[in-house]
Amino acid sequence: MLKFKIFILIIIVTIFSIGSAFLYFLYSNGAPITHGDIDYGIEYKKDLSLDIYYPTKKVFEKSPVILYFHGGAWVAGRKEAINFNRVNGAIKMLRDKGYAIISPEYTIAHDGKSPIPDCVINAFDAIKWIEDNANNYNFDLNNFGVFGESAGAHLAMLTAYAKPSDFSIGYPKPNFDYVVDIYGPNDLGNLLQSQVNDSLNTYLEKLPESLNEYFNLTKYLFGFDPIKDSIKAKQFTDKFSPIFYLNKEIPSTLIIHGSKDILVPVSQSIHLKNKLIALNVKNEFHILKGVNHAFADATDSQKKNIQIWIAEFIENQYNNNK
């Protein structure tokens, strides 16, 4: 009996220790959930919800809105990731300046089924919910931007550059003032053919078949083998690549990318930057020297600059549109 009680005590202490460490991590990293008012788990369509992080200071009569899409390579990630990401400093600055941040969940790959086009449809559904409920939540849709990391940046760019009708979605085109692209893939075909993907496939071939299947991100993304059906793969990548929807009317774009990114080559962002310049679209581009995906290996100075770049870019869009 005594051993059982000791065992239970150990479990309680362990749980308490883990919980305390988790709370310390959230507070020490300035997680948005630790500041201000939040509406959690609002259903924006059947089985999908979003969270609203309200401004921490009253600055505007109506709150400017930033729609944030989490990353996760289309196979993982949650809307709560906004509390564990690399841009909490910028989010805090913006909430202090009167901005509301909205983080929706969206379909990710499961049971061998590609998340595309469902995640794209979800993204436009979240936008439509914001538009339909703007008055209820005192949102200012004349100051509305979209922001994403990695796979989330892919969705952010796609919703900012393309029209819903390009994907047989019957909504009007969103009126975004800007898009923030944090190391996002904008050309899926190029990503498929990149040395990064070749290296990943070479590594996967060395794994046992069960593990190969589990880690085969390419198969999860496409839902089929793009090597065996190159024509279908080309149609897929062209349709869902933001780079192919660029035009002179797209919103201002901020791009931040690490020079040593091993998941999404920085060449993707360089190509996007050149296209935006050719179209005379306002843009801002920052390459972080020696930095990997998810800002791994970034220095404290680089991390601080990232927050400033994001917050100042978004604020400037409001000032330029007044």
C-alpha positions as CSV (number, residue, x, y, z in Angstrom):
1,M,0.0,0.0,0.0
2,L,2.9,2.4,0.9
3,K,4.6,1.7,-2.4
4,F,1.3,2.5,-4.3
5,K,1.0,5.8,-2.4
6,I,4.6,6.7,-3.2
7,F,4.0,5.8,-6.9
8,I,0.9,8.1,-7.0
9,L,2.9,10.9,-5.3
10,I,5.6,10.6,-7.9
11,I,3.0,10.8,-10.7
12,I,1.5,13.9,-9.1
13,V,4.8,15.6,-8.6
14,T,5.8,14.8,-12.2
15,I,2.6,16.1,-13.6
16,F,3.0,19.3,-11.5
17,S,6.6,19.7,-12.6
18,I,5.7,19.3,-16.3
19,G,2.8,21.7,-15.9
20,S,4.9,24.3,-14.1
21,A,7.6,24.0,-16.8
22,F,5.0,24.4,-19.5
23,L,3.5,27.5,-17.9
24,Y,7.0,29.0,-17.4
25,F,7.8,28.4,-21.1
26,L,4.6,30.2,-22.1
27,Y,5.2,33.2,-19.9
28,S,8.9,33.5,-20.4
29,N,8.4,33.4,-24.2
30,G,5.6,36.0,-24.2
31,A,3.0,33.6,-25.6
32,P,-0.1,35.5,-26.8
33,I,-2.3,33.3,-24.6
34,T,-0.7,34.8,-21.5
35,H,-1.7,38.4,-22.4
36,G,-5.1,40.1,-23.0
37,D,-8.5,38.7,-23.9
38,I,-9.0,35.6,-26.1
39,D,-12.0,33.9,-27.6
40,Y,-11.0,30.3,-28.0
41,G,-12.5,27.6,-30.2
42,I,-15.1,29.6,-32.2
43,E,-16.6,27.4,-34.9
44,Y,-16.2,29.0,-38.4
45,K,-17.4,25.9,-40.2
46,K,-18.4,22.4,-39.3
47,D,-15.7,20.7,-37.2
48,L,-13.2,23.6,-37.6
49,S,-12.6,26.5,-35.3
50,L,-10.6,29.6,-34.8
51,D,-9.2,31.7,-31.9
52,I,-9.3,35.5,-31.6
53,Y,-6.5,37.3,-29.7
54,Y,-8.0,40.7,-29.1
55,P,-5.9,43.9,-28.8
56,T,-4.3,44.4,-25.5
57,K,-4.7,48.1,-25.8
58,K,-7.6,50.2,-27.1
59,V,-6.2,52.2,-30.0
60,F,-8.8,52.2,-32.7
61,E,-12.6,52.4,-32.7
62,K,-12.5,49.2,-34.8
63,S,-9.7,46.7,-34.6
64,P,-7.5,46.1,-37.6
65,V,-7.3,42.4,-38.3
66,I,-4.4,40.0,-38.9
67,L,-5.3,36.5,-40.1
68,Y,-2.5,34.0,-39.1
69,F,-2.0,30.6,-40.6
70,H,0.2,28.2,-38.6
71,G,2.9,26.0,-40.3
72,G,3.5,22.3,-40.1
73,A,4.3,21.1,-43.7
74,W,0.6,20.5,-44.3
75,V,0.8,17.4,-42.2
76,A,1.0,18.7,-38.7
77,G,0.6,21.9,-36.6
78,R,-2.3,23.5,-34.8
79,K,-3.9,26.9,-34.5
80,E,-2.5,27.0,-30.9
81,A,1.0,27.1,-32.5
82,I,0.8,30.8,-32.5
83,N,1.8,30.5,-28.8
84,F,5.0,28.6,-29.6
85,N,6.3,30.2,-32.7
86,R,9.1,32.5,-33.6
87,V,7.1,35.7,-34.0
88,N,5.6,36.2,-30.5
89,G,7.4,39.5,-30.1
90,A,5.7,40.9,-33.3
91,I,2.3,39.6,-32.2
92,K,2.7,41.3,-28.8
93,M,3.7,44.6,-30.4
94,L,0.8,44.5,-32.8
95,R,-1.8,43.6,-30.1
96,D,-0.4,46.5,-28.0
97,K,-1.0,48.8,-31.0
98,G,-4.6,47.8,-31.3
99,Y,-4.6,44.8,-33.7
100,A,-6.7,41.6,-33.4
101,I,-5.0,38.4,-34.4
102,I,-7.1,35.5,-35.6
103,S,-5.7,31.9,-35.8
104,P,-7.8,29.3,-37.5
105,E,-7.3,25.5,-37.8
106,Y,-7.4,24.0,-41.2
107,T,-7.3,20.5,-42.7
108,I,-3.9,18.7,-42.6
109,A,-3.0,15.4,-44.3
110,H,-4.5,12.3,-42.8
111,D,-5.2,8.7,-43.7
112,G,-3.2,9.0,-46.9
113,K,-5.4,11.9,-48.1
114,S,-3.9,15.1,-49.3
115,P,-4.9,18.2,-47.3
116,I,-5.2,20.1,-50.6
117,P,-7.6,21.5,-51.7
118,D,-9.4,21.2,-48.4
119,C,-7.0,23.4,-46.5
120,V,-7.3,26.1,-49.3
121,I,-11.1,26.0,-49.0
122,N,-10.8,26.2,-45.2
123,A,-8.6,29.3,-45.5
124,F,-11.2,31.1,-47.7
125,D,-14.0,29.9,-45.4
126,A,-12.1,31.5,-42.4
127,I,-11.8,34.7,-44.3
128,K,-15.5,34.7,-45.2
129,W,-16.4,34.1,-41.5
130,I,-14.3,37.1,-40.6
131,E,-16.0,39.3,-43.2
132,D,-19.5,38.1,-42.2
133,N,-18.9,38.7,-38.5
134,A,-16.8,41.9,-38.7
135,N,-19.6,44.0,-37.1
136,N,-20.2,41.6,-34.3
137,Y,-16.5,41.6,-33.3
138,N,-15.8,45.3,-34.2
139,F,-13.2,44.4,-36.9
140,D,-11.9,46.9,-39.3
141,L,-11.8,45.2,-42.7
142,N,-10.3,48.3,-44.3
143,N,-7.1,47.3,-42.4
144,F,-7.0,43.5,-43.0
145,G,-3.9,41.5,-43.6
146,V,-2.8,37.8,-43.8
147,F,0.3,36.3,-42.3
148,G,1.7,32.7,-42.3
149,E,4.7,30.6,-41.6
150,S,6.0,27.8,-43.9
151,A,2.9,25.9,-45.1
152,G,0.8,28.6,-43.4
153,A,2.6,31.2,-45.5
154,H,1.7,29.1,-48.6
155,L,-2.0,29.5,-47.6
156,A,-1.5,33.2,-46.8
157,M,0.0,33.9,-50.2
158,L,-2.6,31.8,-52.1
159,T,-5.5,33.6,-50.4
160,A,-3.9,37.0,-51.1
161,Y,-2.8,36.4,-54.7
162,A,-5.5,34.1,-56.1
163,K,-9.2,34.4,-56.4
164,P,-11.6,32.0,-54.7
165,S,-13.1,31.2,-58.1
166,D,-9.7,29.8,-59.2
167,F,-10.5,26.9,-56.9
168,S,-14.3,26.8,-57.7
169,I,-15.1,28.6,-54.4
170,G,-18.0,31.0,-54.7
171,Y,-16.7,33.8,-52.5
172,P,-15.6,37.3,-53.7
173,K,-11.9,37.9,-53.6
174,P,-10.7,39.1,-50.2
175,N,-9.5,42.6,-49.9
176,F,-6.2,42.2,-48.1
177,D,-3.9,45.2,-47.5
178,Y,-0.8,43.1,-47.2
179,V,0.6,39.6,-46.8
180,V,3.5,38.4,-44.6
181,D,5.3,35.4,-45.9
182,I,7.7,33.7,-43.4
183,Y,9.8,31.1,-45.3
184,G,6.8,30.0,-47.3
185,P,6.8,27.8,-50.4
186,N,5.4,29.6,-53.3
187,D,6.2,27.2,-56.1
188,L,5.3,23.6,-55.3
189,G,6.7,22.2,-58.6
190,N,10.1,23.8,-57.9
191,L,9.9,22.5,-54.3
192,L,9.2,18.9,-55.6
193,Q,12.2,19.1,-57.9
194,S,14.6,20.8,-55.5
195,Q,17.8,19.2,-54.1
196,V,16.2,19.4,-50.7
197,N,13.4,17.0,-51.8
198,D,15.9,14.8,-53.6
199,S,18.0,14.5,-50.4
200,L,14.9,13.7,-48.4
201,N,13.9,11.0,-50.8
202,T,17.4,9.5,-50.7
203,Y,17.2,9.4,-46.9
204,L,13.7,7.9,-46.9
205,E,14.8,5.1,-49.2
206,K,17.2,3.9,-46.5
207,L,14.5,3.6,-43.9
208,P,12.3,0.5,-43.3
209,E,9.2,0.6,-45.4
210,S,6.9,1.4,-42.5
211,L,9.0,4.4,-41.5
212,N,9.4,5.5,-45.1
213,E,5.6,5.6,-45.5
214,Y,5.2,7.6,-42.3
215,F,7.8,10.3,-43.1
216,N,7.0,10.5,-46.9
217,L,5.8,14.1,-46.8
218,T,5.6,14.3,-50.6
219,K,3.1,11.5,-50.7
220,Y,1.1,13.1,-47.9
221,L,1.0,16.4,-49.7
222,F,0.0,15.1,-53.1
223,G,-2.1,12.1,-52.1
224,F,-0.5,10.2,-54.9
225,D,3.0,9.5,-56.2
226,P,4.0,12.6,-58.2
227,I,7.0,10.7,-59.8
228,K,4.7,8.0,-61.3
229,D,2.1,10.6,-62.6
230,S,4.1,13.6,-63.7
231,I,1.3,15.1,-65.7
232,K,-1.1,15.1,-62.8
233,A,1.7,16.4,-60.5
234,K,2.3,19.3,-62.9
235,Q,-1.4,20.3,-62.9
236,F,-1.5,20.0,-59.1
237,T,1.6,22.1,-58.5
238,D,0.7,24.8,-61.0
239,K,-2.9,25.1,-59.6
240,F,-1.8,25.4,-56.0
241,S,1.4,27.5,-56.3
242,P,1.0,31.2,-55.3
243,I,3.7,32.2,-57.8
244,F,1.4,31.6,-60.7
245,Y,-1.3,34.0,-59.4
246,L,0.9,37.1,-59.3
247,N,-0.4,40.3,-60.9
248,K,-0.1,44.0,-60.5
249,E,-3.1,44.2,-58.1
250,I,-1.9,41.9,-55.4
251,P,-1.2,43.4,-51.9
252,S,2.1,44.5,-50.5
253,T,4.3,41.6,-49.4
254,L,6.8,41.1,-46.7
255,I,9.2,38.1,-47.1
256,I,11.5,36.8,-44.5
257,H,13.7,33.7,-45.1
258,G,16.8,32.1,-43.8
259,S,19.7,31.6,-46.3
260,K,20.4,28.1,-45.0
261,D,16.8,26.8,-45.1
262,I,16.9,23.1,-45.8
263,L,13.1,22.6,-46.1
264,V,12.1,25.5,-48.3
265,P,15.0,26.8,-50.4
266,V,15.6,30.5,-50.1
267,S,15.7,30.6,-53.9
268,Q,11.9,30.4,-53.8
269,S,11.7,33.7,-52.0
270,I,14.3,35.3,-54.2
271,H,12.3,34.3,-57.3
272,L,9.1,35.7,-55.7
273,K,10.9,38.9,-54.9
274,N,12.1,39.3,-58.5
275,K,8.6,38.7,-59.8
276,L,7.1,41.3,-57.5
277,I,9.7,43.9,-58.6
278,A,8.9,43.1,-62.2
279,L,5.2,43.7,-61.5
280,N,6.0,46.9,-59.5
281,V,4.3,45.4,-56.5
282,K,5.3,46.9,-53.1
283,N,7.5,44.4,-51.2
284,E,10.1,44.1,-48.5
285,F,12.6,41.2,-48.4
286,H,14.9,40.1,-45.6
287,I,17.4,37.2,-45.9
288,L,18.7,36.0,-42.6
289,K,22.3,34.9,-43.2
290,G,23.2,31.4,-41.9
291,V,19.6,30.7,-40.6
292,N,17.7,27.5,-41.2
293,H,14.0,26.8,-41.4
294,A,11.9,27.9,-38.4
295,F,14.7,30.4,-37.8
296,A,16.9,27.8,-36.3
297,D,20.4,29.1,-35.6
298,A,19.2,32.7,-35.7
299,T,21.1,35.0,-33.4
300,D,19.4,37.1,-30.7
301,S,20.0,40.1,-32.9
302,Q,18.4,38.4,-35.9
303,K,15.4,37.3,-33.8
304,K,14.9,40.8,-32.5
305,N,15.0,42.2,-36.0
306,I,12.4,39.7,-37.2
307,Q,9.9,41.1,-34.7
308,I,10.6,44.7,-35.7
309,W,10.4,44.0,-39.4
310,I,7.0,42.3,-39.1
311,A,5.4,44.9,-36.8
312,E,6.8,47.9,-38.7
313,F,5.8,46.5,-42.1
314,I,2.2,45.9,-40.9
315,E,2.0,49.3,-39.3
316,N,3.3,51.0,-42.4
317,Q,0.6,49.4,-44.5
318,Y,-2.0,51.1,-42.3
319,N,-0.2,54.4,-42.5
320,N,0.2,54.2,-46.3
321,N,-3.5,53.4,-46.8
322,K,-4.9,56.3,-44.6
